[in-house]
Every structure is written in structure tokens, then in C-alpha cells.
Amino acid sequence: MRIIAIIGLLAAVLTTVSFLPQAIKTIKEKNTESISLGMYTLFTTGVFLWLVYGLMIKDVPIIAANLVTFALASFILGMKLKYK
Amino acid sequence: MRIIAIIGLLAAVLTTVSFLPQAIKTIKEKNTESISLGMYTLFTTGVFLWLVYGLMIKDVPIIAANLVTFALASFILGMKLKYK
């Protein structure tokens, strides 16, 4: 595999899984005080549109990455709404 | 412009600017308690790799979006390290 493809894949994996520690921290601490509602509203909407975009152009990596990110980001958004 | 391109652009703008309200909130409140250090470490590294990827494949939208996101995410990471 080319070095460029490896860097792109690693970038996609990191930006996708990064929301997992935030989700876990929020579950454990039930505290979302310093998390921005505006950020998660805009971000979750944006990731949903990335998912729609991936489905429209039938791009499996875009669909897969944004499906995972959408699940995690919408969960964190739900926790923010629940514990605000 | 095709509807697919508009959705992709809107997705890119939303996921990029979404970190601005978080950065502003953090500046105002100087509180990063419920923000995950793990998330911002992984996310900032991932966005940096997206930037490297964009430079390697010479893709202006990837470079532009990730330059803005990298600036905002690394700023929030810095605030987390300062106020933790």
C-alpha cells in the first residue's frame, strides 16, 4: 500500500475513533458542562450530511467512517441534552 | 452546481466551523472539565494527518478544511492542557 493511502486511512481512523473516549468519559461522569451544545449540533448535522454525501456518491470509506462518527457524536449530543 | 456537491460542501463547512462554538465557550468559561483529553489528542493528530494527506495529494478543499479544523482543535487541546 502506498504511504499516501496509509496516511489517509490513519487520519480517517483517528478522527473517527477520537469521539469514543469523549463518549466513555460522558457515560462515566454524567457531566457535560464544558461541552458546547452548538459544537455537537453543528458537528452531528455535518457528519449526517457527510453520510448522505457518501451514500450519494457510493463511497464505502466515507459511509463507514461517518456512520461510526455519527453514532458517537449523536450519542454525545444526546448526553449533553440530557445532562445540561 | 450539482446537489451532491452542495451537500458535500455544506457537510465540510459544518464539521469545520462546529469547533468554533467550543473554542469560544472554552475561552469564556475557562472550564474544560467534561472535555476529553483523549478525544482532542486523537482528533488533533488525525486532523494533522488529514492535512498531510491533503498536501500530498494536492487537494485544496481537504487542505483548507483541515487547516481550519487543526487550528481550532489544537487550540481546544491547548486549553484542556492549561485548565485541566
Backbone of each chain as nested JSON, in Angstrom:
{
  "chains": [
    {"id": "A", "residues": [
      {"number": 1, "name": "MET", "atoms": {"N": [0.846, -1.207, 0.0], "CA": [0.0, 0.0, 0.0], "C": [0.88, 1.256, 0.0]}},
      {"number": 2, "name": "ARG", "atoms": {"N": [0.471, 2.236, -0.754], "CA": [1.251, 3.464, -0.837], "C": [1.213, 4.213, 0.491]}},
      {"number": 3, "name": "ILE", "atoms": {"N": [2.28, 4.951, 0.769], "CA": [2.373, 5.728, 2.012], "C": [1.235, 6.754, 2.105]}},
      {"number": 4, "name": "ILE", "atoms": {"N": [0.834, 7.321, 0.97], "CA": [-0.262, 8.31, 0.961], "C": [-1.574, 7.672, 1.442]}},
      {"number": 5, "name": "ALA", "atoms": {"N": [-1.856, 6.464, 0.944], "CA": [-3.081, 5.764, 1.34], "C": [-3.048, 5.416, 2.828]}},
      {"number": 6, "name": "ILE", "atoms": {"N": [-1.876, 5.027, 3.333], "CA": [-1.735, 4.684, 4.755], "C": [-2.008, 5.924, 5.625]}},
      {"number": 7, "name": "ILE", "atoms": {"N": [-1.446, 7.07, 5.221], "CA": [-1.66, 8.313, 5.98], "C": [-3.141, 8.696, 5.967]}},
      {"number": 8, "name": "GLY", "atoms": {"N": [-3.797, 8.578, 4.822], "CA": [-5.225, 8.895, 4.717], "C": [-6.078, 7.98, 5.586]}},
      {"number": 9, "name": "LEU", "atoms": {"N": [-5.763, 6.691, 5.559], "CA": [-6.517, 5.723, 6.371], "C": [-6.32, 5.976, 7.856]}},
      {"number": 10, "name": "LEU", "atoms": {"N": [-5.059, 6.243, 8.244], "CA": [-4.74, 6.512, 9.646], "C": [-5.467, 7.781, 10.111]}},
      {"number": 11, "name": "ALA", "atoms": {"N": [-5.492, 8.799, 9.249], "CA": [-6.213, 10.043, 9.554], "C": [-7.697, 9.744, 9.781]}},
      {"number": 12, "name": "ALA", "atoms": {"N": [-8.291, 8.945, 8.902], "CA": [-9.722, 8.613, 8.996], "C": [-10.023, 7.84, 10.273]}},
      {"number": 13, "name": "VAL", "atoms": {"N": [-9.154, 6.867, 10.598], "CA": [-9.357, 6.066, 11.814], "C": [-9.261, 6.953, 13.058]}},
      {"number": 14, "name": "LEU", "atoms": {"N": [-8.243, 7.825, 13.121], "CA": [-8.044, 8.679, 14.301], "C": [-9.193, 9.665, 14.505]}},
      {"number": 15, "name": "THR", "atoms": {"N": [-9.613, 10.362, 13.436], "CA": [-10.69, 11.351, 13.608], "C": [-12.021, 10.659, 13.91]}},
      {"number": 16, "name": "THR", "atoms": {"N": [-12.153, 9.382, 13.507], "CA": [-13.391, 8.636, 13.776], "C": [-13.43, 8.113, 15.212]}},
      {"number": 17, "name": "VAL", "atoms": {"N": [-12.366, 7.412, 15.634], "CA": [-12.37, 6.796, 16.971], "C": [-12.173, 7.827, 18.093]}},
      {"number": 18, "name": "SER", "atoms": {"N": [-11.725, 9.041, 17.733], "CA": [-11.453, 10.052, 18.765], "C": [-12.683, 10.37, 19.621]}},
      {"number": 19, "name": "PHE", "atoms": {"N": [-13.889, 10.197, 19.06], "CA": [-15.095, 10.521, 19.829], "C": [-15.452, 9.437, 20.857]}},
      {"number": 20, "name": "LEU", "atoms": {"N": [-14.781, 8.29, 20.76], "CA": [-15.036, 7.207, 21.718], "C": [-14.627, 7.584, 23.145]}},
      {"number": 21, "name": "PRO", "atoms": {"N": [-13.38, 8.107, 23.37], "CA": [-13.048, 8.499, 24.76], "C": [-13.972, 9.578, 25.326]}},
      {"number": 22, "name": "GLN", "atoms": {"N": [-14.466, 10.493, 24.454], "CA": [-15.409, 11.516, 24.944], "C": [-16.73, 10.868, 25.367]}},
      {"number": 23, "name": "ALA", "atoms": {"N": [-17.212, 9.915, 24.55], "CA": [-18.466, 9.221, 24.878], "C": [-18.323, 8.456, 26.195]}},
      {"number": 24, "name": "ILE", "atoms": {"N": [-17.206, 7.749, 26.364], "CA": [-16.955, 6.958, 27.583], "C": [-16.868, 7.871, 28.808]}},
      {"number": 25, "name": "LYS", "atoms": {"N": [-16.132, 8.977, 28.667], "CA": [-15.984, 9.948, 29.777], "C": [-17.358, 10.493, 30.192]}},
      {"number": 26, "name": "THR", "atoms": {"N": [-18.196, 10.785, 29.19], "CA": [-19.526, 11.344, 29.467], "C": [-20.429, 10.327, 30.17]}},
      {"number": 27, "name": "ILE", "atoms": {"N": [-20.324, 9.06, 29.76], "CA": [-21.105, 7.993, 30.41], "C": [-20.681, 7.864, 31.877]}},
      {"number": 28, "name": "LYS", "atoms": {"N": [-19.357, 7.852, 32.095], "CA": [-18.818, 7.658, 33.451], "C": [-19.165, 8.811, 34.381]}},
      {"number": 29, "name": "GLU", "atoms": {"N": [-18.939, 10.042, 33.902], "CA": [-19.018, 11.218, 34.781], "C": [-20.385, 11.9, 34.781]}},
      {"number": 30, "name": "LYS", "atoms": {"N": [-21.219, 11.59, 33.781], "CA": [-22.548, 12.229, 33.645], "C": [-22.444, 13.748, 33.772]}},
      {"number": 31, "name": "ASN", "atoms": {"N": [-21.353, 14.317, 33.246], "CA": [-21.11, 15.754, 33.307], "C": [-20.772, 16.234, 31.89]}},
      {"number": 32, "name": "THR", "atoms": {"N": [-21.548, 17.208, 31.41], "CA": [-21.308, 17.721, 30.059], "C": [-21.201, 19.249, 30.087]}},
      {"number": 33, "name": "GLU", "atoms": {"N": [-20.917, 19.792, 31.275], "CA": [-20.937, 21.238, 31.48], "C": [-20.065, 22.022, 30.497]}},
      {"number": 34, "name": "SER", "atoms": {"N": [-18.818, 21.571, 30.297], "CA": [-17.907, 22.349, 29.45], "C": [-17.967, 21.953, 27.974]}},
      {"number": 35, "name": "ILE", "atoms": {"N": [-18.858, 20.983, 27.638], "CA": [-19.043, 20.589, 26.238], "C": [-20.017, 21.572, 25.582]}},
      {"number": 36, "name": "SER", "atoms": {"N": [-19.691, 22.035, 24.388], "CA": [-20.521, 23.017, 23.683], "C": [-21.687, 22.347, 22.938]}},
      {"number": 37, "name": "LEU", "atoms": {"N": [-22.922, 22.772, 23.285], "CA": [-24.116, 22.268, 22.589], "C": [-24.075, 22.68, 21.12]}},
      {"number": 38, "name": "GLY", "atoms": {"N": [-23.629, 23.928, 20.87], "CA": [-23.518, 24.419, 19.488], "C": [-22.591, 23.558, 18.665]}},
      {"number": 39, "name": "MET", "atoms": {"N": [-21.432, 23.186, 19.254], "CA": [-20.484, 22.345, 18.53], "C": [-21.119, 21.026, 18.124]}},
      {"number": 40, "name": "TYR", "atoms": {"N": [-21.759, 20.321, 19.075], "CA": [-22.295, 18.995, 18.751], "C": [-23.53, 19.05, 17.855]}},
      {"number": 41, "name": "THR", "atoms": {"N": [-24.274, 20.179, 17.91], "CA": [-25.405, 20.34, 16.989], "C": [-24.881, 20.483, 15.555]}},
      {"number": 42, "name": "LEU", "atoms": {"N": [-23.914, 21.4, 15.361], "CA": [-23.347, 21.622, 14.027], "C": [-22.59, 20.391, 13.535]}},
      {"number": 43, "name": "PHE", "atoms": {"N": [-21.784, 19.788, 14.429], "CA": [-20.94, 18.655, 14.032], "C": [-21.786, 17.443, 13.648]}},
      {"number": 44, "name": "THR", "atoms": {"N": [-22.789, 17.114, 14.467], "CA": [-23.636, 15.947, 14.184], "C": [-24.402, 16.141, 12.871]}},
      {"number": 45, "name": "THR", "atoms": {"N": [-24.896, 17.369, 12.641], "CA": [-25.579, 17.668, 11.378], "C": [-24.606, 17.516, 10.198]}},
      {"number": 46, "name": "GLY", "atoms": {"N": [-23.399, 18.053, 10.369], "CA": [-22.379, 17.955, 9.32], "C": [-22.012, 16.514, 9.001]}},
      {"number": 47, "name": "VAL", "atoms": {"N": [-21.832, 15.701, 10.031], "CA": [-21.467, 14.289, 9.828], "C": [-22.62, 13.537, 9.144]}},
      {"number": 48, "name": "PHE", "atoms": {"N": [-23.856, 13.895, 9.508], "CA": [-25.024, 13.293, 8.841], "C": [-25.001, 13.619, 7.343]}},
      {"number": 49, "name": "LEU", "atoms": {"N": [-24.653, 14.882, 7.019], "CA": [-24.573, 15.273, 5.605], "C": [-23.415, 14.566, 4.89]}},
      {"number": 50, "name": "TRP", "atoms": {"N": [-22.296, 14.33, 5.6], "CA": [-21.192, 13.536, 5.027], "C": [-21.685, 12.122, 4.695]}},
      {"number": 51, "name": "LEU", "atoms": {"N": [-22.525, 11.587, 5.574], "CA": [-23.085, 10.243, 5.385], "C": [-23.979, 10.225, 4.135]}},
      {"number": 52, "name": "VAL", "atoms": {"N": [-24.851, 11.241, 4.009], "CA": [-25.729, 11.369, 2.834], "C": [-24.869, 11.497, 1.567]}},
      {"number": 53, "name": "TYR", "atoms": {"N": [-23.81, 12.331, 1.664], "CA": [-22.887, 12.537, 0.54], "C": [-22.229, 11.216, 0.136]}},
      {"number": 54, "name": "GLY", "atoms": {"N": [-21.753, 10.456, 1.137], "CA": [-21.124, 9.152, 0.879], "C": [-22.081, 8.178, 0.204]}},
      {"number": 55, "name": "LEU", "atoms": {"N": [-23.341, 8.188, 0.654], "CA": [-24.362, 7.308, 0.065], "C": [-24.651, 7.722, -1.381]}},
      {"number": 56, "name": "MET", "atoms": {"N": [-24.689, 9.042, -1.634], "CA": [-24.988, 9.541, -2.985], "C": [-23.872, 9.221, -3.976]}},
      {"number": 57, "name": "ILE", "atoms": {"N": [-22.611, 9.334, -3.519], "CA": [-21.502, 9.031, -4.443], "C": [-21.046, 7.572, -4.282]}},
      {"number": 58, "name": "LYS", "atoms": {"N": [-21.748, 6.808, -3.444], "CA": [-21.47, 5.385, -3.207], "C": [-19.997, 5.133, -2.839]}},
      {"number": 59, "name": "ASP", "atoms": {"N": [-19.494, 5.914, -1.852], "CA": [-18.101, 5.775, -1.416], "C": [-18.077, 5.081, -0.044]}},
      {"number": 60, "name": "VAL", "atoms": {"N": [-17.648, 3.81, -0.043], "CA": [-17.693, 2.992, 1.175], "C": [-16.864, 3.575, 2.333]}},
      {"number": 61, "name": "PRO", "atoms": {"N": [-15.609, 4.046, 2.122], "CA": [-14.871, 4.617, 3.258], "C": [-15.587, 5.826, 3.889]}},
      {"number": 62, "name": "ILE", "atoms": {"N": [-16.162, 6.718, 3.056], "CA": [-16.884, 7.887, 3.59], "C": [-18.119, 7.43, 4.371]}},
      {"number": 63, "name": "ILE", "atoms": {"N": [-18.848, 6.458, 3.836], "CA": [-20.043, 5.934, 4.517], "C": [-19.656, 5.312, 5.867]}},
      {"number": 64, "name": "ALA", "atoms": {"N": [-18.655, 4.427, 5.853], "CA": [-18.254, 3.694, 7.064], "C": [-17.766, 4.644, 8.157]}},
      {"number": 65, "name": "ALA", "atoms": {"N": [-16.839, 5.558, 7.798], "CA": [-16.262, 6.473, 8.783], "C": [-17.348, 7.368, 9.399]}},
      {"number": 66, "name": "ASN", "atoms": {"N": [-18.246, 7.881, 8.549], "CA": [-19.246, 8.822, 9.053], "C": [-20.402, 8.142, 9.777]}},
      {"number": 67, "name": "LEU", "atoms": {"N": [-20.617, 6.859, 9.483], "CA": [-21.629, 6.096, 10.22], "C": [-21.187, 5.947, 11.684]}},
      {"number": 68, "name": "VAL", "atoms": {"N": [-19.923, 5.598, 11.878], "CA": [-19.366, 5.446, 13.229], "C": [-19.343, 6.807, 13.938]}},
      {"number": 69, "name": "THR", "atoms": {"N": [-18.83, 7.836, 13.247], "CA": [-18.746, 9.172, 13.856], "C": [-20.138, 9.706, 14.184]}},
      {"number": 70, "name": "PHE", "atoms": {"N": [-21.109, 9.455, 13.282], "CA": [-22.473, 9.935, 13.538], "C": [-23.046, 9.276, 14.796]}},
      {"number": 71, "name": "ALA", "atoms": {"N": [-22.832, 7.966, 14.948], "CA": [-23.324, 7.25, 16.129], "C": [-22.734, 7.853, 17.408]}},
      {"number": 72, "name": "LEU", "atoms": {"N": [-21.412, 8.079, 17.415], "CA": [-20.739, 8.606, 18.611], "C": [-21.117, 10.062, 18.885]}},
      {"number": 73, "name": "ALA", "atoms": {"N": [-21.114, 10.899, 17.843], "CA": [-21.406, 12.329, 18.025], "C": [-22.864, 12.543, 18.449]}},
      {"number": 74, "name": "SER", "atoms": {"N": [-23.801, 11.789, 17.864], "CA": [-25.212, 11.968, 18.236], "C": [-25.449, 11.454, 19.656]}},
      {"number": 75, "name": "PHE", "atoms": {"N": [-24.685, 10.427, 20.073], "CA": [-24.774, 9.951, 21.455], "C": [-24.315, 11.047, 22.424]}},
      {"number": 76, "name": "ILE", "atoms": {"N": [-23.162, 11.686, 22.124], "CA": [-22.633, 12.761, 22.984], "C": [-23.615, 13.94, 23.002]}},
      {"number": 77, "name": "LEU", "atoms": {"N": [-24.199, 14.272, 21.843], "CA": [-25.213, 15.334, 21.758], "C": [-26.418, 14.996, 22.656]}},
      {"number": 78, "name": "GLY", "atoms": {"N": [-26.84, 13.724, 22.634], "CA": [-27.95, 13.279, 23.483], "C": [-27.623, 13.419, 24.964]}},
      {"number": 79, "name": "MET", "atoms": {"N": [-26.379, 13.069, 25.333], "CA": [-25.938, 13.191, 26.727], "C": [-25.908, 14.666, 27.141]}},
      {"number": 80, "name": "LYS", "atoms": {"N": [-25.464, 15.54, 26.233], "CA": [-25.423, 16.99, 26.512], "C": [-26.843, 17.499, 26.767]}},
      {"number": 81, "name": "LEU", "atoms": {"N": [-27.802, 17.056, 25.941], "CA": [-29.192, 17.493, 26.104], "C": [-29.791, 16.94, 27.397]}},
      {"number": 82, "name": "LYS", "atoms": {"N": [-29.387, 15.718, 27.757], "CA": [-29.905, 15.073, 28.966], "C": [-29.357, 15.718, 30.241]}},
      {"number": 83, "name": "TYR", "atoms": {"N": [-28.049, 16.029, 30.245], "CA": [-27.4, 16.493, 31.482], "C": [-27.086, 17.987, 31.498]}},
      {"number": 84, "name": "LYS", "atoms": {"N": [-27.713, 18.77, 30.62], "CA": [-27.343, 20.199, 30.599], "C": [-28.045, 20.967, 31.722]}}
    ]},
    {"id": "B", "residues": [
      {"number": 1, "name": "MET", "atoms": {"N": [-24.523, 24.25, -9.799], "CA": [-23.775, 23.232, -9.026], "C": [-24.699, 22.042, -8.721]}},
      {"number": 2, "name": "ARG", "atoms": {"N": [-24.172, 20.859, -8.817], "CA": [-24.98, 19.676, -8.545], "C": [-25.35, 19.599, -7.061]}},
      {"number": 3, "name": "ILE", "atoms": {"N": [-26.497, 18.994, -6.775], "CA": [-26.972, 18.853, -5.397], "C": [-25.961, 18.051, -4.551]}},
      {"number": 4, "name": "ILE", "atoms": {"N": [-25.302, 17.062, -5.173], "CA": [-24.307, 16.242, -4.444], "C": [-23.141, 17.113, -3.975]}},
      {"number": 5, "name": "ALA", "atoms": {"N": [-22.658, 18.0, -4.85], "CA": [-21.543, 18.886, -4.491], "C": [-21.961, 19.847, -3.379]}},
      {"number": 6, "name": "ILE", "atoms": {"N": [-23.203, 20.339, -3.45], "CA": [-23.694, 21.265, -2.423], "C": [-23.753, 20.567, -1.057]}},
      {"number": 7, "name": "ILE", "atoms": {"N": [-24.255, 19.327, -1.038], "CA": [-24.324, 18.558, 0.22], "C": [-22.926, 18.314, 0.782]}},
      {"number": 8, "name": "GLY", "atoms": {"N": [-21.977, 17.947, -0.081], "CA": [-20.596, 17.709, 0.352], "C": [-19.959, 18.967, 0.923]}},
      {"number": 9, "name": "LEU", "atoms": {"N": [-20.177, 20.098, 0.248], "CA": [-19.608, 21.366, 0.72], "C": [-20.216, 21.792, 2.047]}},
      {"number": 10, "name": "LEU", "atoms": {"N": [-21.549, 21.646, 2.147], "CA": [-22.249, 22.004, 3.38], "C": [-21.748, 21.13, 4.544]}},
      {"number": 11, "name": "ALA", "atoms": {"N": [-21.566, 19.831, 4.269], "CA": [-21.033, 18.901, 5.271], "C": [-19.651, 19.361, 5.733]}},
      {"number": 12, "name": "ALA", "atoms": {"N": [-18.793, 19.734, 4.777], "CA": [-17.422, 20.162, 5.098], "C": [-17.433, 21.444, 5.93]}},
      {"number": 13, "name": "VAL", "atoms": {"N": [-18.288, 22.401, 5.549], "CA": [-18.368, 23.669, 6.283], "C": [-18.859, 23.42, 7.714]}},
      {"number": 14, "name": "LEU", "atoms": {"N": [-19.909, 22.602, 7.866], "CA": [-20.473, 22.35, 9.204], "C": [-19.482, 21.643, 10.126]}},
      {"number": 15, "name": "THR", "atoms": {"N": [-18.842, 20.561, 9.645], "CA": [-17.919, 19.825, 10.524], "C": [-16.672, 20.669, 10.828]}},
      {"number": 16, "name": "THR", "atoms": {"N": [-16.357, 21.639, 9.967], "CA": [-15.191, 22.5, 10.197], "C": [-15.507, 23.607, 11.197]}},
      {"number": 17, "name": "VAL", "atoms": {"N": [-16.603, 24.362, 10.947], "CA": [-16.916, 25.502, 11.824], "C": [-17.477, 25.072, 13.179]}},
      {"number": 18, "name": "SER", "atoms": {"N": [-17.89, 23.796, 13.295], "CA": [-18.508, 23.327, 14.545], "C": [-17.582, 23.509, 15.758]}},
      {"number": 19, "name": "PHE", "atoms": {"N": [-16.261, 23.491, 15.529], "CA": [-15.331, 23.611, 16.66], "C": [-15.201, 25.051, 17.157]}},
      {"number": 20, "name": "LEU", "atoms": {"N": [-15.741, 26.012, 16.38], "CA": [-15.668, 27.415, 16.784], "C": [-16.484, 27.685, 18.061]}},
      {"number": 21, "name": "PRO", "atoms": {"N": [-17.774, 27.256, 18.152], "CA": [-18.506, 27.489, 19.416], "C": [-17.837, 26.834, 20.628]}},
      {"number": 22, "name": "GLN", "atoms": {"N": [-17.183, 25.67, 20.428], "CA": [-16.483, 25.03, 21.548], "C": [-15.284, 25.875, 21.984]}},
      {"number": 23, "name": "ALA", "atoms": {"N": [-14.54, 26.39, 21.005], "CA": [-13.374, 27.231, 21.315], "C": [-13.82, 28.499, 22.06]}},
      {"number": 24, "name": "ILE", "atoms": {"N": [-14.895, 29.13, 21.587], "CA": [-15.413, 30.364, 22.207], "C": [-15.888, 30.092, 23.638]}},
      {"number": 25, "name": "LYS", "atoms": {"N": [-16.633, 28.988, 23.809], "CA": [-17.129, 28.608, 25.139], "C": [-15.965, 28.391, 26.103]}},
      {"number": 26, "name": "THR", "atoms": {"N": [-14.914, 27.74, 25.63], "CA": [-13.75, 27.441, 26.468], "C": [-13.008, 28.715, 26.864]}},
      {"number": 27, "name": "ILE", "atoms": {"N": [-12.913, 29.676, 25.913], "CA": [-12.26, 30.966, 26.215], "C": [-13.058, 31.701, 27.297]}},
      {"number": 28, "name": "LYS", "atoms": {"N": [-14.397, 31.738, 27.115], "CA": [-15.269, 32.467, 28.036], "C": [-15.271, 31.868, 29.432]}},
      {"number": 29, "name": "GLU", "atoms": {"N": [-15.423, 30.529, 29.513], "CA": [-15.669, 29.884, 30.807], "C": [-14.402, 29.364, 31.489]}},
      {"number": 30, "name": "LYS", "atoms": {"N": [-13.315, 29.236, 30.736], "CA": [-12.051, 28.694, 31.264], "C": [-12.274, 27.391, 32.022]}},
      {"number": 31, "name": "ASN", "atoms": {"N": [-13.22, 26.593, 31.509], "CA": [-13.566, 25.309, 32.134], "C": [-13.536, 24.23, 31.056]}},
      {"number": 32, "name": "THR", "atoms": {"N": [-12.716, 23.196, 31.289], "CA": [-12.612, 22.121, 30.287], "C": [-12.831, 20.767, 30.959]}},
      {"number": 33, "name": "GLU", "atoms": {"N": [-13.469, 20.791, 32.133], "CA": [-13.599, 19.588, 32.959], "C": [-14.21, 18.387, 32.222]}},
      {"number": 34, "name": "SER", "atoms": {"N": [-15.333, 18.619, 31.521], "CA": [-16.021, 17.488, 30.893], "C": [-15.535, 17.202, 29.473]}},
      {"number": 35, "name": "ILE", "atoms": {"N": [-14.533, 17.974, 29.006], "CA": [-13.945, 17.716, 27.682], "C": [-12.897, 16.62, 27.82]}},
      {"number": 36, "name": "SER", "atoms": {"N": [-12.912, 15.646, 26.896], "CA": [-11.984, 14.513, 26.961], "C": [-10.623, 14.858, 26.351]}},
      {"number": 37, "name": "LEU", "atoms": {"N": [-9.562, 14.708, 27.179], "CA": [-8.19, 14.927, 26.69], "C": [-7.852, 13.906, 25.611]}},
      {"number": 38, "name": "GLY", "atoms": {"N": [-8.295, 12.653, 25.812], "CA": [-8.062, 11.577, 24.83], "C": [-8.67, 11.929, 23.486]}},
      {"number": 39, "name": "MET", "atoms": {"N": [-9.91, 12.455, 23.522], "CA": [-10.568, 12.824, 22.269], "C": [-9.756, 13.855, 21.504]}},
      {"number": 40, "name": "TYR", "atoms": {"N": [-9.367, 14.957, 22.188], "CA": [-8.67, 16.028, 21.468], "C": [-7.252, 15.652, 21.063]}},
      {"number": 41, "name": "THR", "atoms": {"N": [-6.625, 14.726, 21.8], "CA": [-5.301, 14.249, 21.397], "C": [-5.417, 13.443, 20.099]}},
      {"number": 42, "name": "LEU", "atoms": {"N": [-6.363, 12.484, 20.069], "CA": [-6.558, 11.65, 18.878], "C": [-7.067, 12.493, 17.703]}},
      {"number": 43, "name": "PHE", "atoms": {"N": [-8.053, 13.368, 17.989], "CA": [-8.675, 14.151, 16.923], "C": [-7.681, 15.124, 16.271]}},
      {"number": 44, "name": "THR", "atoms": {"N": [-6.911, 15.839, 17.111], "CA": [-5.948, 16.807, 16.575], "C": [-4.868, 16.097, 15.752]}},
      {"number": 45, "name": "THR", "atoms": {"N": [-4.412, 14.931, 16.232], "CA": [-3.433, 14.151, 15.471], "C": [-4.032, 13.703, 14.133]}},
      {"number": 46, "name": "GLY", "atoms": {"N": [-5.286, 13.229, 14.175], "CA": [-5.973, 12.776, 12.961], "C": [-6.145, 13.895, 11.948]}},
      {"number": 47, "name": "VAL", "atoms": {"N": [-6.536, 15.083, 12.426], "CA": [-6.734, 16.226, 11.525], "C": [-5.394, 16.664, 10.93]}},
      {"number": 48, "name": "PHE", "atoms": {"N": [-4.326, 16.578, 11.736], "CA": [-2.99, 16.895, 11.218], "C": [-2.626, 15.934, 10.083]}},
      {"number": 49, "name": "LEU", "atoms": {"N": [-2.96, 14.651, 10.257], "CA": [-2.675, 13.662, 9.201], "C": [-3.542, 13.909, 7.957]}},
      {"number": 50, "name": "TRP", "atoms": {"N": [-4.803, 14.351, 8.163], "CA": [-5.652, 14.742, 7.021], "C": [-5.002, 15.88, 6.247]}},
      {"number": 51, "name": "LEU", "atoms": {"N": [-4.393, 16.818, 6.985], "CA": [-3.716, 17.961, 6.372], "C": [-2.515, 17.479, 5.547]}},
      {"number": 52, "name": "VAL", "atoms": {"N": [-1.715, 16.568, 6.123], "CA": [-0.561, 15.996, 5.417], "C": [-1.046, 15.266, 4.158]}},
      {"number": 53, "name": "TYR", "atoms": {"N": [-2.136, 14.485, 4.333], "CA": [-2.739, 13.749, 3.209], "C": [-3.161, 14.714, 2.098]}},
      {"number": 54, "name": "GLY", "atoms": {"N": [-3.843, 15.802, 2.477], "CA": [-4.299, 16.807, 1.516], "C": [-3.135, 17.442, 0.766]}},
      {"number": 55, "name": "LEU", "atoms": {"N": [-2.039, 17.718, 1.49], "CA": [-0.848, 18.312, 0.859], "C": [-0.208, 17.324, -0.109]}},
      {"number": 56, "name": "MET", "atoms": {"N": [-0.196, 16.03, 0.29], "CA": [0.423, 15.0, -0.559], "C": [-0.359, 14.769, -1.85]}},
      {"number": 57, "name": "ILE", "atoms": {"N": [-1.702, 14.789, -1.758], "CA": [-2.496, 14.582, -2.978], "C": [-2.879, 15.936, -3.617]}},
      {"number": 58, "name": "LYS", "atoms": {"N": [-2.36, 17.044, -3.048], "CA": [-2.605, 18.408, -3.562], "C": [-4.096, 18.693, -3.751]}},
      {"number": 59, "name": "ASP", "atoms": {"N": [-4.909, 18.405, -2.71], "CA": [-6.351, 18.632, -2.769], "C": [-6.696, 19.861, -1.916]}},
      {"number": 60, "name": "VAL", "atoms": {"N": [-7.031, 20.962, -2.586], "CA": [-7.256, 22.239, -1.899], "C": [-8.404, 22.178, -0.87]}},
      {"number": 61, "name": "PRO", "atoms": {"N": [-9.582, 21.588, -1.185], "CA": [-10.634, 21.528, -0.155], "C": [-10.202, 20.767, 1.1]}},
      {"number": 62, "name": "ILE", "atoms": {"N": [-9.496, 19.648, 0.948], "CA": [-9.02, 18.881, 2.119], "C": [-8.018, 19.712, 2.917]}},
      {"number": 63, "name": "ILE", "atoms": {"N": [-7.106, 20.401, 2.223], "CA": [-6.111, 21.24, 2.899], "C": [-6.803, 22.373, 3.662]}},
      {"number": 64, "name": "ALA", "atoms": {"N": [-7.707, 23.094, 2.992], "CA": [-8.371, 24.255, 3.601], "C": [-9.195, 23.852, 4.826]}},
      {"number": 65, "name": "ALA", "atoms": {"N": [-10.057, 22.829, 4.657], "CA": [-10.934, 22.407, 5.756], "C": [-10.114, 21.954, 6.965]}},
      {"number": 66, "name": "ASN", "atoms": {"N": [-9.054, 21.183, 6.716], "CA": [-8.293, 20.622, 7.833], "C": [-7.339, 21.617, 8.468]}},
      {"number": 67, "name": "LEU", "atoms": {"N": [-6.973, 22.659, 7.71], "CA": [-6.142, 23.723, 8.274], "C": [-6.96, 24.477, 9.338]}},
      {"number": 68, "name": "VAL", "atoms": {"N": [-8.212, 24.798, 9.006], "CA": [-9.103, 25.497, 9.938], "C": [-9.414, 24.598, 11.145]}},
      {"number": 69, "name": "THR", "atoms": {"N": [-9.774, 23.336, 10.876], "CA": [-10.11, 22.411, 11.964], "C": [-8.898, 22.163, 12.859]}},
      {"number": 70, "name": "PHE", "atoms": {"N": [-7.709, 22.046, 12.252], "CA": [-6.495, 21.825, 13.05], "C": [-6.237, 23.01, 13.982]}},
      {"number": 71, "name": "ALA", "atoms": {"N": [-6.406, 24.231, 13.469], "CA": [-6.201, 25.43, 14.298], "C": [-7.162, 25.422, 15.495]}},
      {"number": 72, "name": "LEU", "atoms": {"N": [-8.439, 25.145, 15.234], "CA": [-9.445, 25.155, 16.307], "C": [-9.247, 24.0, 17.294]}},
      {"number": 73, "name": "ALA", "atoms": {"N": [-9.025, 22.789, 16.776], "CA": [-8.883, 21.605, 17.646], "C": [-7.617, 21.703, 18.497]}},
      {"number": 74, "name": "SER", "atoms": {"N": [-6.519, 22.173, 17.914], "CA": [-5.279, 22.268, 18.699], "C": [-5.406, 23.378, 19.752]}},
      {"number": 75, "name": "PHE", "atoms": {"N": [-6.184, 24.427, 19.44], "CA": [-6.439, 25.471, 20.433], "C": [-7.222, 24.899, 21.626]}},
      {"number": 76, "name": "ILE", "atoms": {"N": [-8.288, 24.111, 21.337], "CA": [-9.094, 23.499, 22.407], "C": [-8.237, 22.515, 23.217]}},
      {"number": 77, "name": "LEU", "atoms": {"N": [-7.381, 21.746, 22.525], "CA": [-6.457, 20.829, 23.214], "C": [-5.535, 21.611, 24.149]}},
      {"number": 78, "name": "GLY", "atoms": {"N": [-5.032, 22.755, 23.681], "CA": [-4.166, 23.605, 24.498], "C": [-4.897, 24.116, 25.739]}},
      {"number": 79, "name": "MET", "atoms": {"N": [-6.163, 24.515, 25.571], "CA": [-6.977, 24.995, 26.697], "C": [-7.216, 23.864, 27.702]}},
      {"number": 80, "name": "LYS", "atoms": {"N": [-7.45, 22.644, 27.177], "CA": [-7.658, 21.472, 28.04], "C": [-6.399, 21.227, 28.878]}},
      {"number": 81, "name": "LEU", "atoms": {"N": [-5.226, 21.317, 28.252], "CA": [-3.961, 21.083, 28.961], "C": [-3.707, 22.192, 29.985]}},
      {"number": 82, "name": "LYS", "atoms": {"N": [-4.117, 23.41, 29.642], "CA": [-3.897, 24.56, 30.536], "C": [-4.826, 24.513, 31.753]}},
      {"number": 83, "name": "TYR", "atoms": {"N": [-6.105, 24.158, 31.541], "CA": [-7.1, 24.24, 32.618], "C": [-7.501, 22.889, 33.206]}},
      {"number": 84, "name": "LYS", "atoms": {"N": [-6.725, 21.848, 32.981], "CA": [-7.17, 20.533, 33.485], "C": [-6.881, 20.363, 34.97]}}
    ]}
  ]
}
